[in-house]
Amino acid sequence: MSPSAARQPLRRKYAPRRRRTTGVSHLRAVGAADRSWQVIEGDCLSVLAELPAESVGAVVCDPPYGIDLQGRHWDGRAIRESAAATSTRRRLTANEAFQEWTRSWAGLCLELLKPGGHLLAFGSPRTFHRLAAGLEDAGFELRDTLMWLYASGMPKSRRLPGGRGTSLKPAWEPILLARKQPDATTIEETMRERGTAALNIEACRSGERWPANVLLGHEERCDETRCAPGCAVAAIDEADRRDQATAPPSRLFFSAKVSRGEREAGCEHLPAGELNLFPNAQRQGRAPAPARNPHPTVKPIALMRWLVRLACPPGALVLDPFCGSGSTGIAARMEDRLFLGVEREPAYVQVARARISHWVAAGGEGTPVPFGPTK
């Protein structure tokens, strides 16, 4: 049997159902100036199924990685349970379940995207191959894999006798770039009719340079005058200067890792909880610092703004099915895009709404009025 013939049943099985393109209030109301964003509490597999087709300009998201991060339910068991409910197979490995779950939510996103619309999704070096396969199973065309390099990760390894361990220090994350098939004959026609199918190159240049698929993250200890030891940006710049003494710094896009101030801004009124990002590195007898934003994987606003500019047409709607602490929503509003986020964890919903409200108000856009359900 040929590979194309073997994939035919897969396409039929995962073919999206037809849905209305109007009549659902969630996105119909979003065009109003005072209803520019919303974070809905709920599981994305339920919420997205009720939204109108072809209403989203781009999907920019940081989904769970399926690696049982610090034993959290949403990054492990919840994924396996969801996959078991939709799969026709009796037993799935953890990675197979992650791929099946990815196929489920990505299929819904495919329906919601305008033809030619892009999806950007962060992944883990351990599981992004399954993320990529799940996106393809859902019907997306993989266009690229961006690499976000940083130097401030902490090893999650067990420390074993003899100077041994079980893993390396994380220093990069992949970001998959995928696209829904355009419905016009040419890319130019899709751009003209839908505003999609192409990336916003000019808005994402580093200086005068064409944007690359490698992004850099400064160490938190870097400042305007110098980089901290081990900073990825400094390493790239030093390599450039070996050939060009006057080469400009930071030829690639870079943003600092999230500072505590950026993480907590807008959450001052929320209850304090524990945030222990590096449990293996915690000093003995020392409790983790309290945090108003307890989300463990907050992404830098500057990085999310660059991704939103790259993938979403100006003024269009950005969808994040895994809103988390709201960095994508902050970025979307700062870049004058509309935003719809979905988040299943009630504590993170509060954080996301508080952070987006804070940053939108700080940007002079006023306090937005939510639309749609606010469970």
C-alpha positions in Angstrom: 0.0 0.0 0.0 1.3 3.4 -0.9 1.9 6.0 1.8 -0.8 8.3 0.4 -3.3 5.4 0.3 -2.4 4.5 3.9 -3.2 8.1 5.0 -6.7 8.2 3.5 -8.6 6.6 6.4 -6.8 9.0 8.7 -8.0 12.0 6.8 -11.6 10.8 6.8 -11.5 10.0 10.5 -10.2 13.4 11.4 -12.2 15.4 8.9 -13.7 18.5 10.7 -17.4 18.7 11.0 -19.3 21.5 9.4 -20.3 24.3 11.6 -22.0 27.7 11.3 -19.9 30.7 10.4 -22.3 33.1 12.2 -24.7 33.2 15.1 -22.3 32.5 18.0 -21.9 35.5 20.3 -18.3 34.9 21.5 -16.6 36.3 18.3 -19.5 38.2 16.7 -19.3 40.8 19.5 -15.5 41.1 19.5 -15.4 43.8 16.9 -16.7 46.4 19.3 -14.0 48.8 20.5 -14.7 48.1 24.2 -14.8 44.4 23.8 -11.4 43.7 22.4 -10.4 40.7 24.5 -11.8 37.9 26.6 -10.5 35.0 28.6 -13.1 32.1 28.9 -12.9 29.5 31.6 -13.3 26.0 30.3 -11.6 23.1 28.5 -10.6 24.2 25.0 -12.0 21.0 23.5 -15.5 22.1 24.6 -15.2 25.8 24.2 -13.7 25.8 20.7 -16.3 23.5 19.4 -19.0 26.2 19.9 -17.2 29.0 18.1 -17.8 30.1 14.5 -15.7 28.7 11.7 -13.1 30.8 9.9 -13.2 33.7 12.4 -9.6 33.6 13.7 -6.6 35.3 12.2 -3.9 33.3 14.0 -3.5 30.8 16.8 -0.5 31.6 19.1 -0.2 29.3 22.0 1.9 27.5 24.6 0.1 24.2 25.2 1.1 21.7 27.9 4.1 19.7 26.8 2.9 16.3 28.0 6.0 15.8 30.2 4.3 15.6 33.6 5.8 19.0 34.6 6.3 18.9 38.4 3.5 16.3 38.6 0.8 18.8 37.5 -2.4 17.2 36.4 -2.9 19.4 33.3 0.5 18.4 31.9 0.1 14.6 32.3 -2.9 12.7 33.5 -5.5 15.1 32.0 -3.9 14.7 28.6 -3.9 10.9 28.8 -7.5 10.8 30.0 -8.6 13.1 27.2 -6.8 11.1 24.5 -8.2 7.8 25.9 -11.7 9.2 25.4 -11.2 10.0 21.7 -8.8 7.2 20.6 -10.1 4.0 19.0 -7.0 2.1 20.4 -7.1 0.3 23.7 -3.8 1.5 25.2 -1.7 4.5 24.4 1.8 5.4 25.6 2.2 8.8 27.1 3.7 10.2 23.9 0.9 8.6 21.7 -1.7 10.1 24.0 0.0 13.5 23.7 -0.1 13.3 19.9 -3.8 12.2 19.9 -4.7 15.0 22.2 -2.8 17.5 20.0 -4.7 16.2 17.0 -8.0 16.9 18.9 -7.4 20.5 19.8 -5.5 21.3 16.6 -8.4 20.0 14.5 -10.7 22.5 16.2 -8.3 25.3 15.7 -8.0 24.4 12.0 -11.8 24.9 11.6 -11.7 28.3 13.4 -8.7 29.7 11.4 -9.3 31.6 8.2 -7.9 29.8 5.2 -4.2 30.5 5.0 -4.1 31.3 8.8 -1.0 30.4 10.8 -0.6 28.6 14.1 2.4 29.0 16.4 2.8 26.5 19.2 5.6 26.1 21.8 6.9 22.6 22.5 9.4 20.6 24.5 12.5 19.2 23.0 11.3 15.8 24.4 7.8 15.8 22.8 7.7 18.3 20.0 8.0 15.5 17.4 4.6 14.3 18.7 3.2 17.9 18.6 4.3 18.2 15.0 2.7 14.8 14.1 -0.5 15.8 15.9 -0.7 19.1 13.9 -0.2 17.2 10.7 -2.8 14.6 11.6 -5.3 17.5 12.2 -4.6 18.8 8.7 -2.1 21.6 9.2 0.9 22.1 6.9 4.1 22.4 8.9 6.1 25.5 7.6 9.0 25.8 10.0 10.4 25.1 13.5 11.6 28.2 15.3 14.3 27.8 18.0 14.1 30.0 21.1 17.5 29.9 22.8 18.1 31.1 26.3 20.7 30.5 29.0 18.8 30.7 32.3 17.2 27.3 32.4 17.9 25.0 35.4 18.6 21.3 35.1 15.7 19.0 36.2 18.1 16.1 36.5 18.6 13.9 39.5 22.1 14.4 41.0 23.7 11.0 41.3 27.0 9.8 42.8 30.2 10.2 40.8 29.1 13.5 39.2 26.4 11.9 37.1 22.9 12.9 36.3 19.8 12.0 34.3 19.3 15.0 31.9 20.9 18.1 30.5 20.2 21.7 31.4 17.4 23.1 29.2 18.5 26.0 27.0 16.1 26.1 24.1 12.4 25.5 23.2 11.0 24.7 19.7 8.1 26.8 18.4 6.3 25.1 15.5 4.9 27.2 12.7 2.0 25.6 10.8 -0.5 26.9 8.3 -4.0 26.1 7.2 -4.3 25.5 3.5 -5.2 28.6 1.6 -8.5 28.4 -0.3 -7.5 30.7 -3.2 -5.4 29.7 -6.3 -2.4 31.9 -5.2 -0.9 33.3 -2.0 -1.5 36.8 -3.4 -5.2 36.1 -3.8 -5.5 34.7 -0.3 -3.7 37.8 1.1 -6.0 40.1 -0.8 -9.2 38.2 0.1 -8.4 36.9 3.7 -5.4 38.9 4.9 -3.7 35.6 5.6 -1.2 33.1 4.1 1.9 35.2 4.5 4.1 36.2 7.4 4.5 39.9 8.4 8.2 40.0 7.5 8.7 43.8 7.6 7.2 44.1 11.1 9.5 41.5 12.5 12.9 42.5 11.1 15.9 42.7 13.5 17.3 46.1 12.3 17.2 45.7 8.5 17.6 41.9 8.5 15.1 39.4 7.4 13.6 37.6 10.5 15.3 34.3 11.3 13.9 31.1 12.8 16.3 31.5 15.8 15.2 33.7 18.7 17.4 34.6 21.6 16.7 35.2 25.3 18.9 37.4 27.5 19.8 36.2 30.9 17.7 38.0 33.6 20.9 39.4 35.0 21.8 41.2 31.8 21.5 45.0 31.7 21.8 47.7 29.1 25.6 47.9 29.4 26.7 44.3 29.4 25.5 40.7 29.3 25.8 38.2 32.2 28.2 35.2 31.7 26.6 32.5 29.6 24.1 34.7 27.9 23.1 33.3 24.5 22.9 36.8 22.9 26.4 37.7 24.0 27.7 34.4 22.5 26.1 35.1 19.1 27.4 38.7 19.1 30.9 37.6 20.0 30.9 35.2 17.1 29.8 37.9 14.7 32.5 40.3 15.8 35.3 37.8 15.1 34.7 38.5 11.4 33.4 42.1 11.6 34.8 44.4 14.2 32.0 46.8 13.8 29.1 44.3 13.5 25.9 45.5 15.1 24.8 43.6 18.2 21.9 41.3 18.4 21.4 40.5 14.7 18.7 38.0 15.8 15.6 38.9 17.7 16.0 38.6 21.4 14.0 39.3 24.6 14.8 38.9 28.2 13.4 35.9 30.2 10.4 36.9 32.3 11.4 39.0 35.3 9.5 38.8 38.6 8.2 42.3 38.0 6.7 41.3 34.6 5.3 38.1 36.0 3.5 39.7 38.9 2.4 43.0 37.5 -1.4 43.4 37.8 -1.8 40.5 40.2 -1.2 42.4 43.5 -4.8 41.9 44.6 -4.7 38.1 44.1 -3.9 35.6 46.9 -0.3 34.6 47.3 0.7 31.1 46.6 3.9 29.0 46.2 5.9 29.1 43.0 8.9 26.7 42.9 10.3 26.7 39.4 13.4 24.7 40.2 12.6 22.2 43.0 15.8 20.2 42.5 17.8 23.4 43.0 16.0 24.6 46.1 18.3 25.2 49.1 17.6 22.9 52.0 15.3 24.4 54.6 14.4 27.3 52.4 10.7 27.7 51.3 9.8 28.8 47.8 9.1 32.6 47.5 5.4 33.5 47.5 3.9 34.5 44.2 0.6 36.1 43.0 1.2 34.5 39.6 1.8 30.8 40.2 2.0 29.7 36.6 5.3 27.8 36.0 5.8 28.6 32.3 5.2 32.3 31.8 6.6 33.5 28.5 8.1 36.9 27.9 5.7 39.6 26.6 8.3 40.9 24.1 8.7 37.4 22.6 4.9 36.9 22.4 4.5 40.3 20.7 7.0 39.4 18.1 5.2 36.1 17.4 1.8 37.9 17.2 3.2 40.4 14.8 4.7 37.7 12.6 1.6 35.5 12.3 -1.5 37.5 12.8 -2.8 40.1 10.3 -3.2 43.6 11.8 -6.6 44.1 13.6 -7.5 40.3 13.3 -8.3 38.0 16.2 -5.6 36.0 18.0 -6.7 32.7 19.6 -4.9 31.1 22.5 -6.6 27.8 23.6 -4.2 27.5 26.5 -4.2 31.0 27.9 -2.3 30.3 31.1 -1.2 33.5 32.7 -2.2 35.6 29.7 1.1 36.6 28.0 -0.4 36.0 24.5 -3.4 38.2 25.4 -1.1 41.0 26.6 0.9 40.8 23.4 -2.2 40.7 21.2 -3.6 43.9 22.7 -0.3 45.7 22.6 0.0 44.8 18.9 -3.6 46.1 18.3 -5.0 42.6 17.6 -8.2 41.3 19.2 -7.8 38.4 21.6 -9.7 35.3 22.7 -8.1 33.0 25.4 -9.4 29.8 26.8 -8.1 28.4 30.1 -9.3 25.4 32.1 -7.6 26.2 35.4 -9.6 28.7 37.5 -6.6 30.1 39.3 -4.8 30.9 36.0 -8.0 32.5 34.6 -7.9 35.0 37.4 -4.2 35.7 36.8 -4.6 36.0 33.0 -7.5 38.5 33.3 -5.7 40.5 35.9 -2.4 40.7 33.9 -4.1 41.6 30.6 -6.2 44.3 32.3 -3.1 45.7 33.9 -1.0 45.8 30.7 -3.8 47.1 28.5 -4.5 49.9 31.0 -0.8 50.7 31.2 -0.7 51.0 27.4 -3.4 53.7 27.4 -6.1 51.5 25.9 -8.5 51.6 28.9 -10.1 48.8 30.8 -11.8 46.4 28.3 -15.3 45.1 28.8 -15.4 41.2 28.6 -17.7 39.6 26.1 -19.2 36.1 26.0 -19.4 33.7 28.9 -17.3 34.4 32.0 -18.0 31.2 34.1 
